[in-house]
């Protein structure tokens, strides 16, 4: 049960990091610009920012539901974790910067845990 609680808290915190990273407007001293997307390079700055913010919020909500489902022992936490992780991967790949590589690894590990049924 302790692993379930720890993993649920990790999922919630991981989810909340998405809007914290992609939500604030890019600043000139930031290591990368969260409005830069190689996938949406032909779109305007506002469109790229809107997609980043919306996708980060949807991903965060997905992880919040996943963590809550795991805390209460709902069976659908695994499929929800996979959905949230895929959304996160879409965001991370679409707005890729080498500093975000750890996020890709974390999402892949979350998908593995959900498929393996861990920590339940």
N, C-alpha and C positions, 0 to 999 in steps of 0.2 A: 504493500500500500504506500510506503514511503517513496518508492520509485515513481509510482503513479502521480503522486502529488508534486514531486520534484520535476517530473517531465511536463506535467500540466502547467506549472509555473513557468518553466522554460519556454513552452509553446506560446504562452500569453506574452511574455517579455519579448520573445523573438518577433511576434506579430506586431507589437507596439513600436518596435524599432523601424519598421517600414515607413510609416508616415513621419516618424521623427527624422529619417534620412531624406526622404523625397518630398516631404511637405513644405518645409521652409523654402522661401525663395533663394535661389543661388546667390552666393556672395562672391565678391572678387577675390577674397582670400581663401576660398574653399579649394580643396585639392582637385575637385572635379565639379562639373556643372550638371546638376540633376535634371536639366532640361535638354541635355545632349543625348540623343538617341540615334544610333546608326540605322535602326529600323524605320524611324519616322523622320529621317533627315530631310525629306522634301516637304514636311509639314512646317508650319510656322512655330515660333517659340511658344506662343500661348497654347497651341494644340499639344505640343510635346509636354509642357508643364501640366496641362489638364489631365492628360492620359497618365502621367506619372503619379499625380496626386490621387486621382480616382482609383487607380490600380493598387496603390499602396494602402489606401483606406479599406478597400474591399479585401485585400490580403490580410490586413490586421483584423478585420471582423471575422474572417474565416478562421484565423488562429485563435481568436478569443472564444469562438464557439467550440473549436476543437479542444482547447484547454478545459473549458467548462464541461464539455461532454466527457472528457477523460476523468475529471474530478468526481462526477456523479456516476461513473461507470456505464455510460451509454455506449451501446454497441457501434454507433455510427461515428465514433471519434476517428477511427482509422480512415474511412473514405473521406471524411471532412479534412483530415490532416493531409491526405494526398492532394485534394483539390486546392487547399491553401498553399501547399508547397509548390504545386505546378504554377499557380498564379504568381507566387514569389519568384520562381525561376523565370517566368516570362518577363517580369519586371527587371530582374537582375541581368538577364541576357540582353533585353532590349535597350537598357541603359547601362551597359557594362562598363566597368572601370576595374582595373586589377585589384584595387583595395576591397572590392566587394566579392572577391573569390571565396572568402570564408563563408559568405552567405550561401553561395552555390553548394558548397560542401555540406553545410547545415541542412539545407533543404533536401539534398539527396539522402542524408542520414535520417531525416524525419520520414521520408517516403519508405526507406528500408524498415524503420521501426514500425510503421503502420502496417506494412505488408507482413512483417514477422509477428505482429501481434504483441510487440513489446511496448510497454512494461506490464501489460495486463496479464 
